[in-house]
Every structure is written in structure tokens, then in C-alpha cells.
Amino acid sequence: MAVRLGHTIKAALLQVHSIAGLVLALVLAVIALTGAVMSFEDEIVDHLNAGIMHVAPREMPALMPDELVARLKAGQDVGQVSAVMLSSDPAAAVRVRFARDEQGARPNSLYVDPYDARVLGAPRGEEFFATVRRLHRWLLVPGDAKGWGRQITGVAALGLIVMLISGLVLRWPRRASSVKMWLRPNLGLSGRGLHRSLHAVIGTWVLPVYLVMTLTGLWYSFDWYKDCVVWLLTRPEVSAAKMQPKMPAKAPRASARSEPAQPIGFDPAWTTFRREEGGRFARALLTLPPGPGTVIRIRSWAKDSKLDTTRDEFRIDAVTGQLTSAERYADKTFGEKIIANVLDIHRGAVLGWPGKLAFMIAAALMPLFSVTGILLYLSRRRLRRPAQPPLGRLVPGE
């Protein structure tokens, strides 16, 4: 009875595993391959643009960000500046980023000489990786993060979790002595046997990596998932603040509508930030508010920071220069650091370049499971077909 029940459960799991794989094969392959392409994006972009990312240090002080932006606009027909990346390294160029235009497109950023605002060039590879990132996160569905692509990739991640769990149960060895065979593909087979061996054994190898990828990838797809993770890993006051619904912006008064909003600059916030941080930072990204507010967000990376996500974050009023909040990475709890490092965990960067390489290889193998899974499904369908009766039985008397 127990054996029959076990067979029934495994048959049901096989159906679930197969259906989920058939439905999501193409989507998962696209998401995985684009993720593999982005694994070493930073290293590739830095190599492609090594000639425009650095300048010769000079005795004169670097320009303040507002003057640099003003000189840039005076010499170039550029769009509205949205952010600048500044560095404590006197040989580092300033990276200027621009806001989206009326069509929703974002112009390429520019590297600028920090001493005279001379344009050094636009970074190569930026547009390519931006497109790959949109394909990875939102499948190029219109609306980007606000469109349906975000939910589709989230459903695909949930489906992959179902396949990982069901595949593990289906593969679980009956005897402890069979574990070695369980983890070693049999390359001497051919046809269906080889497909099954590759699909099952290599799938077992990459299962932990895929599980990490999906559990962290869901953070970017569903707000309910993010809220649950925040509640689980952060302090009560932090989780309560982050789960607080955003209040809709109040409509401006009639008298204020007729007056154009005064543009704000970077200088007061930059001065306050340097007074707070001194020489501890290596890079700082100053981002203007997207709406009518006056608070500038500054993300800074310490000189000993090895990960992009190990950063401090400050919010400073651009008019008064008053520091409104400071969130330092060193002050976070263990759970809050996990949340801060979600992206680097997702791509394996927390393990250094070997982790990124392992995650890249695992992601690049996803099409193998799509192809072998489809082949196995088709072979099972052929085996289930009843044998065709001999032609003689169809023609009586012959």
C-alpha cells in the first residue's frame, strides 16, 4: 500500500514538474541567459571604458558639481541631469547621468573631466547592458517595473521553485550507496537515457544555485514577498517603517501652479556630505529627487568596500544642506545586511569572482534543462502511445 502511494505521489509530481517546465521553459531560458550575460557587467564595462574613466590629476581643486553641470550644459546640448557620480580619487572622471526624455528614453551618461567639465565620452556597453537588464527583469514588456513583465518573471521564479522541489523528490536516492551514481552523469548512454542523465544529474549540481537565485529574484517581482522578507529579517521599527504605505503627493495650490518650480543644485548636499564623511568614502552617487521635493539621495561606498551593495545612504536637503537621514551599512543588523546585499547574493558576488563565475555557468546551463526536459516529455508521450495494429488486421480476408 505504501509503495503504491509512493508511486502515485511521484507520478503526480512528475506531471507537475513536466507541465511547469513546458510552460516556463522559454521564459526561464531567456531570464537565465540574460543573467549570465550580466554576471561580469562591471568588469566588462570598466575594461571597455578604461580610456575615459580616468584623468591626469592636477594641482587645482576639482569643480563643485553645480559648476561642473553648468559648464557641461554650456558646452553640450544635453538633457536634464539627474545624478552625478563623484570620487575621492583625483584621477577619477565624473560620471553624469540624465533623466528620461518625454518619450521615456534615457540618454547615455557621460564621463566628464572633474577639473574643467570637458566631455571625455559616453561609456560603451551601457545601452547594451541596459537592454539586457530590461529583458532579464521585465522581458521588455512595456511599462518596465510597472508593467506585466515584473509579474511574469515572478511567476516564472515561483514555477522554478516548484520544479526544483519536485525534481529533488523525484531524484531522491533509494539507497545511501547510490549517492555517487546519483551525482555522476552516465555519458555512455544515448538517446532518452542520456537526456535523462544530463537533465537529472546536472540539475542536482545547480539546484542550490537556482534556489538562491529564485529566492532573491522574487524580491524584485512581488511587494508581498519583499514585505515578508523585511518583516522576517529586520528590527520591528525598521520593518514597520518600510511597510508603511506611501502617501500620495498633495496637489499643489492654484497660486503655486502658476509659479515654475525653482531648480535645485547639488552643492549644499555635497558640502554637507563631505563634512559628514571626510575622506572615508571612495565614490558617491548624488541623485536629484524625481519629483518636486528638495531632498537629494547620496549613496556612498567606502574605500574598503568590495561589493556594490555594501554602501551607506544619506538624504540631505538641497536648499538648506541639512542632513535628514543617514543609513550606514556598518550599523545594520545581520538580517538587514542580507537585505542590503540581495542583488550581490542573487548574482553570487558575495563569494567573489568564483561565486560570480559559478552562478554565470549555472545560469548558462538553463537551456540544457529546457531542451532535455522537452525531449524527455516527447519520448514519454511516444512510449505511452498504443502500438499500431498490423496492417493485415485492418483488411479482412487478406
VOLODO-877762 format. One record per residue (C-alpha): residue number from 0; residue in one letter; x, y, z. Coordinates in steps of 0.1 Angstrom, whole numbers. Layout:
REM residues N
{pos NUM; code a; east X; north Y; up Z}
...
//
This chain:
REM residues 398
{pos 0; code m; east 0; north 0; up 0}
{pos 1; code a; east 28; north 24; up 10}
{pos 2; code v; east 47; north 15; up -22}
{pos 3; code r; east 16; north 22; up -43}
{pos 4; code l; east 10; north 55; up -26}
{pos 5; code g; east 47; north 65; up -32}
{pos 6; code h; east 43; north 57; up -69}
{pos 7; code t; east 11; north 78; up -71}
{pos 8; code i; east 28; north 108; up -54}
{pos 9; code k; east 58; north 105; up -77}
{pos 10; code a; east 36; north 103; up -107}
{pos 11; code a; east 17; north 134; up -97}
{pos 12; code l; east 50; north 152; up -90}
{pos 13; code l; east 63; north 142; up -124}
{pos 14; code q; east 32; north 157; up -140}
{pos 15; code v; east 36; north 189; up -121}
{pos 16; code h; east 73; north 191; up -129}
{pos 17; code s; east 67; north 184; up -166}
{pos 18; code i; east 38; north 209; up -170}
{pos 19; code a; east 56; north 237; up -152}
{pos 20; code g; east 87; north 230; up -173}
{pos 21; code l; east 69; north 230; up -206}
{pos 22; code v; east 50; north 262; up -198}
{pos 23; code l; east 80; north 281; up -184}
{pos 24; code a; east 109; north 267; up -205}
{pos 25; code l; east 113; north 296; up -229}
{pos 26; code v; east 108; north 323; up -202}
{pos 27; code l; east 133; north 307; up -178}
{pos 28; code a; east 159; north 303; up -206}
{pos 29; code v; east 157; north 340; up -215}
{pos 30; code i; east 159; north 351; up -179}
{pos 31; code a; east 188; north 328; up -172}
{pos 32; code l; east 208; north 336; up -203}
{pos 33; code t; east 204; north 374; up -198}
{pos 34; code g; east 215; north 369; up -162}
{pos 35; code a; east 246; north 351; up -173}
{pos 36; code v; east 254; north 379; up -198}
{pos 37; code m; east 253; north 404; up -169}
{pos 38; code s; east 274; north 384; up -145}
{pos 39; code f; east 306; north 403; up -152}
{pos 40; code e; east 290; north 435; up -165}
{pos 41; code d; east 311; north 458; up -142}
{pos 42; code e; east 344; north 442; up -153}
{pos 43; code i; east 334; north 443; up -190}
{pos 44; code v; east 322; north 480; up -189}
{pos 45; code d; east 353; north 491; up -169}
{pos 46; code h; east 376; north 474; up -195}
{pos 47; code l; east 357; north 489; up -225}
{pos 48; code n; east 359; north 524; up -210}
{pos 49; code a; east 393; north 524; up -193}
{pos 50; code g; east 404; north 553; up -215}
{pos 51; code i; east 376; north 577; up -205}
{pos 52; code m; east 372; north 568; up -168}
{pos 53; code h; east 404; north 584; up -156}
{pos 54; code v; east 422; north 618; up -160}
{pos 55; code a; east 456; north 632; up -151}
{pos 56; code p; east 455; north 646; up -115}
{pos 57; code r; east 461; north 683; up -113}
{pos 58; code e; east 471; north 708; up -85}
{pos 59; code m; east 439; north 728; up -89}
{pos 60; code p; east 408; north 717; up -70}
{pos 61; code a; east 380; north 698; up -87}
{pos 62; code l; east 349; north 718; up -98}
{pos 63; code m; east 319; north 717; up -75}
{pos 64; code p; east 291; north 696; up -90}
{pos 65; code d; east 268; north 726; up -99}
{pos 66; code e; east 296; north 744; up -117}
{pos 67; code l; east 306; north 712; up -135}
{pos 68; code v; east 270; north 707; up -146}
{pos 69; code a; east 267; north 743; up -157}
{pos 70; code r; east 298; north 742; up -178}
{pos 71; code l; east 287; north 709; up -193}
{pos 72; code k; east 253; north 723; up -204}
{pos 73; code a; east 270; north 754; up -218}
{pos 74; code g; east 293; north 734; up -240}
{pos 75; code q; east 270; north 705; up -249}
{pos 76; code d; east 234; north 701; up -259}
{pos 77; code v; east 225; north 676; up -231}
{pos 78; code g; east 193; north 667; up -213}
{pos 79; code q; east 183; north 672; up -177}
{pos 80; code v; east 209; north 660; up -153}
{pos 81; code s; east 195; north 635; up -128}
{pos 82; code a; east 227; north 623; up -110}
{pos 83; code v; east 264; north 626; up -108}
{pos 84; code m; east 290; north 601; up -96}
{pos 85; code l; east 319; north 618; up -78}
{pos 86; code s; east 350; north 602; up -64}
{pos 87; code s; east 376; north 610; up -38}
{pos 88; code d; east 403; north 598; up -63}
{pos 89; code p; east 417; north 629; up -80}
{pos 90; code a; east 424; north 607; up -111}
{pos 91; code a; east 388; north 595; up -115}
{pos 92; code a; east 364; north 611; up -140}
{pos 93; code v; east 329; north 623; up -130}
{pos 94; code r; east 300; north 603; up -144}
{pos 95; code v; east 269; north 624; up -152}
{pos 96; code r; east 236; north 607; up -157}
{pos 97; code f; east 205; north 622; up -173}
{pos 98; code a; east 167; north 620; up -167}
{pos 99; code r; east 143; north 603; up -191}
{pos 100; code d; east 131; north 624; up -220}
{pos 101; code e; east 94; north 630; up -230}
{pos 102; code q; east 94; north 597; up -249}
{pos 103; code g; east 106; north 578; up -218}
{pos 104; code a; east 141; north 571; up -232}
{pos 105; code r; east 172; north 578; up -211}
{pos 106; code p; east 202; north 594; up -228}
{pos 107; code n; east 235; north 578; up -224}
{pos 108; code s; east 255; north 590; up -195}
{pos 109; code l; east 288; north 609; up -200}
{pos 110; code y; east 322; north 608; up -184}
{pos 111; code v; east 334; north 643; up -177}
{pos 112; code d; east 368; north 658; up -166}
{pos 113; code p; east 363; north 669; up -129}
{pos 114; code y; east 387; north 699; up -134}
{pos 115; code d; east 372; north 716; up -165}
{pos 116; code a; east 340; north 698; up -174}
{pos 117; code r; east 355; north 686; up -207}
{pos 118; code v; east 335; north 656; up -220}
{pos 119; code l; east 356; north 625; up -222}
{pos 120; code g; east 330; north 603; up -239}
{pos 121; code a; east 299; north 582; up -234}
{pos 122; code p; east 305; north 547; up -219}
{pos 123; code r; east 305; north 519; up -243}
{pos 124; code g; east 283; north 489; up -235}
{pos 125; code e; east 259; north 510; up -213}
{pos 126; code e; east 229; north 508; up -237}
{pos 127; code f; east 235; north 471; up -245}
{pos 128; code f; east 235; north 461; up -208}
{pos 129; code a; east 205; north 484; up -201}
{pos 130; code t; east 185; north 464; up -227}
{pos 131; code v; east 197; north 431; up -214}
{pos 132; code r; east 187; north 442; up -179}
{pos 133; code r; east 152; north 451; up -190}
{pos 134; code l; east 149; north 418; up -208}
{pos 135; code h; east 161; north 400; up -177}
{pos 136; code r; east 138; north 418; up -153}
{pos 137; code w; east 107; north 426; up -173}
{pos 138; code l; east 111; north 407; up -206}
{pos 139; code l; east 110; north 441; up -225}
{pos 140; code v; east 73; north 443; up -217}
{pos 141; code p; east 61; north 480; up -219}
{pos 142; code g; east 60; north 498; up -186}
{pos 143; code d; east 92; north 482; up -173}
{pos 144; code a; east 88; north 477; up -135}
{pos 145; code k; east 52; north 490; up -137}
{pos 146; code g; east 42; north 466; up -165}
{pos 147; code w; east 32; north 429; up -166}
{pos 148; code g; east 68; north 418; up -172}
{pos 149; code r; east 76; north 421; up -135}
{pos 150; code q; east 48; north 397; up -125}
{pos 151; code i; east 56; north 373; up -154}
{pos 152; code t; east 92; north 369; up -142}
{pos 153; code g; east 80; north 364; up -106}
{pos 154; code v; east 56; north 337; up -116}
{pos 155; code a; east 84; north 320; up -136}
{pos 156; code a; east 106; north 321; up -104}
{pos 157; code l; east 78; north 305; up -84}
{pos 158; code g; east 74; north 279; up -111}
{pos 159; code l; east 112; north 272; up -109}
{pos 160; code i; east 109; north 266; up -72}
{pos 161; code v; east 82; north 241; up -78}
{pos 162; code m; east 103; north 223; up -104}
{pos 163; code l; east 134; north 223; up -81}
{pos 164; code i; east 115; north 208; up -52}
{pos 165; code s; east 96; north 182; up -73}
{pos 166; code g; east 128; north 173; up -92}
{pos 167; code l; east 146; north 168; up -59}
{pos 168; code v; east 119; north 145; up -46}
{pos 169; code l; east 118; north 125; up -78}
{pos 170; code r; east 156; north 121; up -78}
{pos 171; code w; east 160; north 112; up -41}
{pos 172; code p; east 181; north 80; up -39}
{pos 173; code r; east 165; north 49; up -26}
{pos 174; code r; east 198; north 37; up -10}
{pos 175; code a; east 226; north 56; up 5}
{pos 176; code s; east 251; north 37; up -16}
{pos 177; code s; east 236; north 51; up -47}
{pos 178; code v; east 245; north 87; up -39}
{pos 179; code k; east 277; north 86; up -60}
{pos 180; code m; east 258; north 73; up -90}
{pos 181; code w; east 231; north 99; up -83}
{pos 182; code l; east 257; north 127; up -87}
{pos 183; code r; east 276; north 113; up -117}
{pos 184; code p; east 262; north 116; up -152}
{pos 185; code n; east 264; north 85; up -174}
{pos 186; code l; east 278; north 98; up -206}
{pos 187; code g; east 280; north 63; up -221}
{pos 188; code l; east 242; north 63; up -227}
{pos 189; code s; east 225; north 76; up -258}
{pos 190; code g; east 190; north 89; up -266}
{pos 191; code r; east 165; north 91; up -238}
{pos 192; code g; east 189; north 76; up -213}
{pos 193; code l; east 215; north 103; up -219}
{pos 194; code h; east 189; north 131; up -218}
{pos 195; code r; east 176; north 119; up -185}
{pos 196; code s; east 210; north 115; up -170}
{pos 197; code l; east 221; north 151; up -181}
{pos 198; code h; east 188; north 166; up -170}
{pos 199; code a; east 187; north 149; up -136}
{pos 200; code v; east 224; north 149; up -126}
{pos 201; code i; east 234; north 183; up -137}
{pos 202; code g; east 202; north 196; up -124}
{pos 203; code t; east 212; north 183; up -90}
{pos 204; code w; east 245; north 201; up -92}
{pos 205; code v; east 230; north 235; up -99}
{pos 206; code l; east 199; north 231; up -76}
{pos 207; code p; east 214; north 251; up -47}
{pos 208; code v; east 224; north 279; up -70}
{pos 209; code y; east 190; north 281; up -87}
{pos 210; code l; east 173; north 281; up -53}
{pos 211; code v; east 194; north 311; up -42}
{pos 212; code m; east 187; north 329; up -75}
{pos 213; code t; east 149; north 324; up -73}
{pos 214; code l; east 145; north 333; up -36}
{pos 215; code t; east 164; north 365; up -41}
{pos 216; code g; east 149; north 372; up -75}
{pos 217; code l; east 114; north 372; up -61}
{pos 218; code w; east 124; north 403; up -41}
{pos 219; code y; east 122; north 423; up -73}
{pos 220; code s; east 89; north 408; up -85}
{pos 221; code f; east 64; north 409; up -57}
{pos 222; code d; east 58; north 435; up -30}
{pos 223; code w; east 42; north 410; up -7}
{pos 224; code y; east 73; north 388; up -8}
{pos 225; code k; east 96; north 418; up -1}
{pos 226; code d; east 74; north 428; up 29}
{pos 227; code c; east 76; north 393; up 43}
{pos 228; code v; east 114; north 392; up 40}
{pos 229; code v; east 116; north 427; up 56}
{pos 230; code w; east 94; north 416; up 85}
{pos 231; code l; east 114; north 384; up 90}
{pos 232; code l; east 149; north 398; up 88}
{pos 233; code t; east 147; north 434; up 102}
{pos 234; code r; east 141; north 450; up 135}
{pos 235; code p; east 104; north 458; up 142}
{pos 236; code e; east 107; north 495; up 139}
{pos 237; code v; east 126; north 492; up 106}
{pos 238; code s; east 100; north 468; up 91}
{pos 239; code a; east 71; north 489; up 103}
{pos 240; code a; east 87; north 520; up 86}
{pos 241; code k; east 94; north 502; up 53}
{pos 242; code m; east 59; north 486; up 52}
{pos 243; code q; east 42; north 520; up 57}
{pos 244; code p; east 22; north 528; up 26}
{pos 245; code k; east 34; north 558; up 6}
{pos 246; code m; east 12; north 588; up 9}
{pos 247; code p; east 1; north 603; up -24}
{pos 248; code a; east 16; north 636; up -32}
{pos 249; code k; east -6; north 665; up -24}
{pos 250; code a; east -18; north 685; up -53}
{pos 251; code p; east -2; north 720; up -55}
{pos 252; code r; east -23; north 750; up -47}
{pos 253; code a; east -36; north 771; up -75}
{pos 254; code s; east -13; north 800; up -68}
{pos 255; code a; east 17; north 777; up -68}
{pos 256; code r; east 8; north 762; up -101}
{pos 257; code s; east 15; north 794; up -119}
{pos 258; code e; east 50; north 797; up -105}
{pos 259; code p; east 76; north 774; up -121}
{pos 260; code a; east 95; north 752; up -97}
{pos 261; code q; east 129; north 765; up -88}
{pos 262; code p; east 157; north 741; up -99}
{pos 263; code i; east 178; north 727; up -71}
{pos 264; code g; east 215; north 720; up -72}
{pos 265; code f; east 240; north 696; up -58}
{pos 266; code d; east 264; north 719; up -39}
{pos 267; code p; east 247; north 723; up -5}
{pos 268; code a; east 242; north 685; up -2}
{pos 269; code w; east 277; north 678; up -15}
{pos 270; code t; east 292; north 701; up 11}
{pos 271; code t; east 272; north 686; up 39}
{pos 272; code f; east 281; north 651; up 28}
{pos 273; code r; east 319; north 658; up 27}
{pos 274; code r; east 317; north 674; up 61}
{pos 275; code e; east 300; north 642; up 75}
{pos 276; code e; east 321; north 616; up 57}
{pos 277; code g; east 355; north 633; up 54}
{pos 278; code g; east 379; north 611; up 34}
{pos 279; code r; east 363; north 578; up 43}
{pos 280; code f; east 344; north 574; up 10}
{pos 281; code a; east 357; north 562; up -24}
{pos 282; code r; east 327; north 571; up -46}
{pos 283; code a; east 294; north 589; up -40}
{pos 284; code l; east 263; north 590; up -63}
{pos 285; code l; east 242; north 621; up -59}
{pos 286; code t; east 207; north 617; up -72}
{pos 287; code l; east 182; north 646; up -76}
{pos 288; code p; east 146; north 639; up -64}
{pos 289; code p; east 124; north 627; up -93}
{pos 290; code g; east 95; north 649; up -82}
{pos 291; code p; east 91; north 684; up -68}
{pos 292; code g; east 109; north 676; up -35}
{pos 293; code t; east 142; north 691; up -24}
{pos 294; code v; east 159; north 661; up -7}
{pos 295; code i; east 189; north 646; up -25}
{pos 296; code r; east 198; north 610; up -20}
{pos 297; code i; east 235; north 602; up -17}
{pos 298; code r; east 248; north 567; up -19}
{pos 299; code s; east 284; north 563; up -9}
{pos 300; code w; east 309; north 534; up -10}
{pos 301; code a; east 338; north 532; up 15}
{pos 302; code k; east 373; north 527; up 2}
{pos 303; code d; east 374; north 492; up 15}
{pos 304; code s; east 341; north 482; up 0}
{pos 305; code k; east 343; north 452; up -23}
{pos 306; code l; east 306; north 449; up -31}
{pos 307; code d; east 283; north 473; up -49}
{pos 308; code t; east 256; north 468; up -22}
{pos 309; code t; east 277; north 475; up 8}
{pos 310; code r; east 271; north 512; up 8}
{pos 311; code d; east 259; north 540; up 31}
{pos 312; code e; east 229; north 562; up 22}
{pos 313; code f; east 223; north 598; up 31}
{pos 314; code r; east 194; north 621; up 25}
{pos 315; code i; east 202; north 658; up 25}
{pos 316; code d; east 180; north 688; up 18}
{pos 317; code a; east 194; north 705; up -13}
{pos 318; code v; east 182; north 740; up -2}
{pos 319; code t; east 193; north 741; up 35}
{pos 320; code g; east 220; north 715; up 33}
{pos 321; code q; east 205; north 698; up 64}
{pos 322; code l; east 211; north 661; up 69}
{pos 323; code t; east 177; north 645; up 71}
{pos 324; code s; east 187; north 608; up 75}
{pos 325; code a; east 218; north 587; up 75}
{pos 326; code e; east 217; north 549; up 70}
{pos 327; code r; east 251; north 534; up 74}
{pos 328; code y; east 259; north 498; up 64}
{pos 329; code a; east 280; north 491; up 95}
{pos 330; code d; east 251; north 499; up 117}
{pos 331; code k; east 228; north 473; up 101}
{pos 332; code t; east 219; north 440; up 118}
{pos 333; code f; east 228; north 407; up 102}
{pos 334; code g; east 193; north 404; up 87}
{pos 335; code e; east 194; north 440; up 74}
{pos 336; code k; east 228; north 433; up 58}
{pos 337; code i; east 213; north 403; up 40}
{pos 338; code i; east 185; north 425; up 26}
{pos 339; code a; east 210; north 452; up 16}
{pos 340; code n; east 231; north 425; up -3}
{pos 341; code v; east 201; north 409; up -21}
{pos 342; code l; east 215; north 418; up -55}
{pos 343; code d; east 250; north 406; up -48}
{pos 344; code i; east 236; north 373; up -33}
{pos 345; code h; east 214; north 369; up -64}
{pos 346; code r; east 244; north 370; up -87}
{pos 347; code g; east 269; north 352; up -65}
{pos 348; code a; east 291; north 383; up -60}
{pos 349; code v; east 292; north 378; up -22}
{pos 350; code l; east 315; north 349; up -29}
{pos 351; code g; east 339; north 370; up -50}
{pos 352; code w; east 346; north 363; up -87}
{pos 353; code p; east 345; north 325; up -82}
{pos 354; code g; east 309; north 328; up -70}
{pos 355; code k; east 300; north 351; up -99}
{pos 356; code l; east 316; north 325; up -123}
{pos 357; code a; east 297; north 296; up -107}
{pos 358; code f; east 264; north 315; up -109}
{pos 359; code m; east 271; north 325; up -145}
{pos 360; code i; east 278; north 289; up -155}
{pos 361; code a; east 247; north 277; up -137}
{pos 362; code a; east 225; north 303; up -155}
{pos 363; code a; east 240; north 295; up -189}
{pos 364; code l; east 230; north 258; up -183}
{pos 365; code m; east 193; north 266; up -181}
{pos 366; code p; east 186; north 260; up -218}
{pos 367; code l; east 201; north 225; up -214}
{pos 368; code f; east 173; north 217; up -189}
{pos 369; code s; east 147; north 232; up -212}
{pos 370; code v; east 158; north 211; up -242}
{pos 371; code t; east 163; north 178; up -224}
{pos 372; code g; east 131; north 183; up -205}
{pos 373; code i; east 111; north 188; up -237}
{pos 374; code l; east 128; north 158; up -253}
{pos 375; code l; east 120; north 136; up -222}
{pos 376; code y; east 84; north 147; up -223}
{pos 377; code l; east 81; north 139; up -260}
{pos 378; code s; east 97; north 105; up -255}
{pos 379; code r; east 73; north 96; up -227}
{pos 380; code r; east 44; north 106; up -250}
{pos 381; code r; east 57; north 82; up -277}
{pos 382; code l; east 61; north 54; up -252}
{pos 383; code r; east 25; north 58; up -239}
{pos 384; code r; east 10; north 55; up -274}
{pos 385; code p; east -5; north 21; up -281}
{pos 386; code a; east 12; north 1; up -307}
{pos 387; code q; east -4; north 3; up -342}
{pos 388; code p; east -22; north -30; up -352}
{pos 389; code p; east -7; north -49; up -381}
{pos 390; code l; east -20; north -38; up -415}
{pos 391; code g; east -34; north -73; up -421}
{pos 392; code r; east -59; north -69; up -393}
{pos 393; code l; east -73; north -38; up -409}
{pos 394; code v; east -82; north -55; up -442}
{pos 395; code p; east -103; north -87; up -436}
{pos 396; code g; east -97; north -115; up -459}
{pos 397; code e; east -62; north -107; up -469}
//
